Amino acid sequence: MQKKFDGSKQRTSIGRPATGQTIEELVLQLARENRSWGYRRIVGALSNLGHEISHQTVANVLQRHGLAPAPERGKKTLWKDFIRSHLETLAAVDSSR
């Protein structure tokens, strides 16, 4: 009988609202483009864009998508990133032959 009046029918969800998809995409973009940035630097950049988010939320988003924290993320350079960053030099060396 008590369950009838506990207000459970009016509740929609439990806990904090999920992080928006656009915020999550921004976090991932900033982390991938700036491999040396830590959680707090990403939070600062998002704050400059007008988005309030905690460093723990940034950590959770990166962990959920399999991205390591800044020290480990900065150590690994993907081949496509290496090529993209050195494309001008590679083209100049190739065309000088």
C-alpha positions in Angstrom: 0.0 0.0 0.0 2.9 2.4 0.8 4.3 1.9 -2.7 1.2 3.5 -4.2 2.1 6.9 -2.8 5.9 6.9 -3.0 6.1 9.0 -6.1 7.8 6.4 -8.2 5.4 6.9 -11.1 6.4 10.5 -11.5 10.1 9.9 -11.6 11.6 9.7 -15.1 15.2 8.6 -14.5 17.7 8.1 -11.8 21.0 10.0 -11.4 22.6 12.8 -13.4 21.6 13.4 -17.0 23.9 11.9 -19.6 26.6 14.0 -21.2 25.3 15.5 -24.5 26.5 13.9 -27.7 27.9 17.2 -29.0 29.9 17.8 -25.8 31.2 14.2 -26.0 32.3 14.7 -29.6 34.1 18.0 -28.7 36.0 16.2 -25.8 37.1 13.4 -28.2 38.1 15.9 -30.9 40.1 18.0 -28.5 41.8 14.9 -27.0 42.7 13.5 -30.5 44.0 16.8 -31.9 45.9 17.8 -28.8 47.5 14.6 -27.5 49.5 16.3 -24.7 46.4 18.0 -23.2 45.2 16.6 -19.9 41.7 16.5 -18.5 41.9 19.9 -17.0 43.2 21.6 -20.1 40.3 20.1 -22.1 37.9 21.4 -19.4 39.5 24.8 -19.8 39.1 24.8 -23.6 35.5 23.7 -23.3 34.9 26.4 -20.7 36.3 29.0 -23.2 33.7 27.7 -25.7 30.9 28.2 -23.1 30.5 24.6 -22.0 30.7 23.7 -18.3 32.0 20.2 -17.7 34.1 18.6 -14.9 37.5 16.9 -15.4 36.0 13.7 -14.1 33.4 13.8 -16.9 36.2 14.3 -19.4 38.1 11.3 -17.9 34.9 9.2 -18.1 34.3 10.1 -21.8 37.9 9.3 -22.8 37.9 6.0 -20.9 34.5 5.1 -22.5 36.1 5.6 -25.9 39.3 3.8 -25.2 41.6 6.9 -25.1 44.4 6.9 -22.5 45.2 9.9 -20.2 47.5 12.6 -21.6 50.9 11.1 -20.6 50.2 7.8 -22.4 48.2 9.4 -25.2 51.1 11.7 -26.0 53.6 8.8 -26.2 51.8 7.0 -29.1 51.7 8.7 -32.5 49.5 7.1 -35.0 50.9 6.6 -38.5 48.2 8.8 -40.1 48.9 11.6 -37.6 52.7 11.4 -38.4 52.1 11.6 -42.1 49.6 14.5 -41.7 52.0 16.5 -39.6 55.0 15.8 -41.9 53.2 15.9 -45.3 54.9 19.1 -46.5 58.3 17.9 -45.7 57.7 14.5 -47.3 56.3 16.1 -50.5 59.3 18.5 -50.7 61.8 15.6 -50.4 59.9 13.5 -52.9 59.7 16.3 -55.5 63.4 17.2 -55.2 64.4 14.1 -57.1 
